[in-house]
Amino acid sequence: MAEADSARDRRDWANAAFYYHEALQHNPTRIDLFVQLGHANKELGDFDAALEAYRRFLDKEPHDADIHLQLGHLHNRMDDPETALEWYSRASALAPNDPEIARHVDTAGLRLSRAGIERRRQKALDLVQSGQWQQAREQLRNLVTVDGEVDLIAVYANVTKEAGDFEEAQQLYEAYREYAKTNQPTSLSDVEIQLGHLNKAKRDIGAALQHYIRARDAEFQLYGHVAPNSICEREIRSCIGEIYTCFWQAD
């Protein structure tokens, strides 16, 4: 026991696991040592051995709240948030007034909710990447309006434009502008560029030109200059070439 505790205290998990196992061989009635053995194996990354040790203790003490908490920690380390939440909830049922357990229940619930959102985000972005505009649009609508993932508003607007719903895309780009003003001022130029692209798709070249000019102004305010080959400058020249054909130049 002295060797086991000493190894544990210096975080020498391999020796801690070895000596706790040896101690249990000599004194199998010390079921509390299964918890220490589980801790050591968990820190070693041997999750199967940790689970086995914790369960040996659980079999003898099924109403112990702490072992349920430790099993929650273990499943968190195993990247299994659903099972972790189940164990934390069981611990909370056994010790409803324990603030630490309650905190872990809340944290696990948030992590599980966030994990689901992250999966839906990736699915939506995969649909965008493959050009499946309508399916991506539906996913993004839920992410933005239900899950509160408002940072995806620009992607949602772009996909809506690609799906051919110009009226809703216009509204979404306006929402993108408001988001950028508050959260991401560096994107204000991009807002106007996207509105320019939208109006080009609508064949309203005059309105598109106005937005590209606003994009150039926003870029100048941000950086103090506008590069000659910037997107807004290229689009301005393109629009002018379409409106005033006398300005057309061969490449």
N, C-alpha and C positions, 0 to 999 in steps of 0.2 A: 504494500500500500504506500509506503514511504517513497519507493522508487517511482510508482505510478503518479503520485501527486506532484513529486518534484519534476518529473518530465512534463506533466500537464502545465505546471506553473511557468516553465521555461519554453512552453509551446513546442516541445519535442513530441509531436503527436504519434510518431511511429513507436517510440519507446513507451509512451503513455498507453497506447492501445495494447502493446505487448504485456505490460505489467498489470493492467486492469484485467486482461484476460487470464493471466496467471493467478491473480488474486481470487478471481471467481472460481478457478479450478480448485483452489484450496478451501474456499468458503462459499459454496454455491447459494447459501441462504442470504448473502449480502446482495439482494436484488437491486439495491440502489447503485451498485457498481455497473450494472448494465447501462444506466444513463450515462455515466462517465465514459464507458467504453463506446457508446454511441456517439458522444461528443467528439471523442478522439478520431473515430473512423470518419465522421462527417468532415472534420478539418483536414483529414488526409485525402478526401475526395472519394473514399470508398463508401458510396451511398448505400449500396446493397447491405454491406456489413453494418452500417449505422442503423438502417431500417430494422434489420434483424435484432440488433441489441435493444433498440427502443421498444420493439414489439414484445420482447421477452419480459421487459419491465411492465408494459401495458397489460399483458396477460394476468399479472399478479395484482396490479393496481389499476383497474379499469376506470376508476373514478378520480384519478389524479389529474388535476387540471394542467399541471406543468408539463407532463409527458405529452399531452395533446398539443400544448404550445410548441414543444421541441419538435414534434412531428411536423407541425406547420412550418417551422424554420427549415427543417430538412427538405421538405418539398419545394420550398422557395429556392433553396440552393440547387435543387434538381430541375429548376425552371419549369415547375408544374404549378402555376398559380391557382388553378381551379382546386386541386387537391389541398394545397396549402390553406386556402380559405375555408375548406370543409373542416380541417383540423383546428384552425383558429376559432371557428364558430362553435365547435364542440367544447373547446376549452372555455369559451365564454359562457356556454350553457352551464358548465360545472362551476365557474367562478364569475358570476355576472357582475360583481362589483369590483373586479380587478381592473384598474385603469390601464396597466400595460397590455393585458390581453385585449381589452377594448380597442386600444390604439392599433394593435396588429390586425384586428378584424377590419378596422376602417382602412388601413393602409393596403391590405391585401385586396379589399373590395375595389379600391381605386386602381390598383395595379391591374386587376383583372379587367376592369372596364376599359382602361387605357390600352391593354393588349388587344382587346377586340377592335377598338378604334384603329389601332395601328395596322391590323390585318385588313380592315376595310379600306384604309388609305392606300395601302400597297396594291390592293385589288383594283381600286379606281385608277391609280397611276399606270398599272399594267394595261388596263383597257384603253387609256389615253395613248400609251405608247404603241398599241396595236391598231389605233385608229377606229376603235369601236365607239363612236361618238355617243350614240343614244344610250348604250349601257353605262358608259362612263358618266354621262350626264345624270342619270338616275342615282348612281352611287354618290356622286359629288353633291347632288342636291340634299341627300340625307345627311352627309357628313357636315355640310355647311349649316343647314337649317335646323337639324335635329341634334347633332353631336357637338355643334358649336365650333367646328374646325374652320373658323373664318379666314385663316391664313390661306385656305385653298380657293378663295373667292376668285382670284385671277384665273386659275385653271378652270374653274367652273364656268366662268364667263367665256373663255376661249373655246371650251368644248361646246357650249351652247351655240356659239357662233358657227362652229364647224358643223353642228347638227342642223343649221339653217334657220334657227329661230332668232332672227335679228332683233326683234322687239325686246324679247327677254334678255338677250345678250346686252343690249343697250342699258337696260336697268341694272344688270349685274356689273357692268363696267362702271356705272355711276356709284354703285356700292363699293366697288374696288377702290375708287377714288377716295371715298370717305374713310375706308380702312387705311389706305396709304397715308392720308393726312395725319391720322392719329398714331399709327403704329409703324409705318415704314415710309417716311418722306422720300427716301431715295427711289421709290417706285413710282413717284408722280409722273416722271417722264414716260415710263412704260405704260401708265394708264392712258395717256394721250396717244401714244403710238398704237396701242391696241384699238382705241376708238377710231383712229385713222384707218387702220386695217379694216375695221367693221364697215366704215363708210365707203371704202374702196370696194368691198364686197357688194355693197348696196348700189354701186355705181354712182355715188354722190361724191365726185372728185373734189368739188369745192369745199364740202364739209370735211373731207379727209385732209385736205391741205391745211385747213384751220387747226385741226388737231395736231398735225405734224409740226406746225409752227409753235403751238403751245408746248409740245414735247421739247422742241429746241430751246424755248425760253426756260422751261423747268431745268433742263440740263445745264444751261448757262448759269442759272441761279445756284445750282448745286456745286458746280465745279469751277465756275469763272471762265469757262471757255467751251466751245463745241468743236469736236474733231470734224474735219471736212468729210471723212468717210463714215461718220456716225449714221445710224439707221435713220434718224429724223432728217438729216441733211440729204441722204439719198432719196428718201421718200418725197421730200419737198421738191427736189429736182424732177423726180418722176411725175409728180402731179402737175407741176408747171409745164412740163413737156406735153402732157395730155390736154391741158387747158389752152395753152398758148403754143400751138404747133411750130411757131417761128423760132421757139427756143430749143427745138429738137436738135440733138447732136448725135452723130453716129458714135458707136463705141470704138 
